[in-house]
Amino acid sequence: MKMITAIVNKKDSGEVCDALAEEKFSFTRMATTGGFLKSGNVTLLIGTEDDKVDAAIALIRKHCAQRMEPIPSVVSAGVPAFGYYKAEVLVGGATIFVSPIERFEKM
């Protein structure tokens, strides 16, 4: 048995969760916040048999889109609030960890 920990952008989370539920994957959904952009994510804990790991990852990959989004940035020339410009950063996609499970009990 494996535990898949998938961190996905909150904009993609609805489609990912719907796809996983449709294929009968059991999961726990937790709202989380990323450290770099401090933006909303969803972390999914998916317990599954070893032979279904690739299928779960394929579903996540299919429903997570990477995209460029603007973020406000400050340009400083030694003067506070000298100017602002828009920077873009790549967001979306998923970060996935797969871990072995030694024991599983459902009560």
Secondary structure, 3 states (H helix, E strand, C coil): CEEEEEEEEHHHHHHHHHHHHHCCCCEEEEEEECCCCCCEEEEEEEEECHHHHHHHHHHHHHHCCEEEEEEEEEECCCCCCCEEEEEEEEEECEEEEEEECCCCCCC
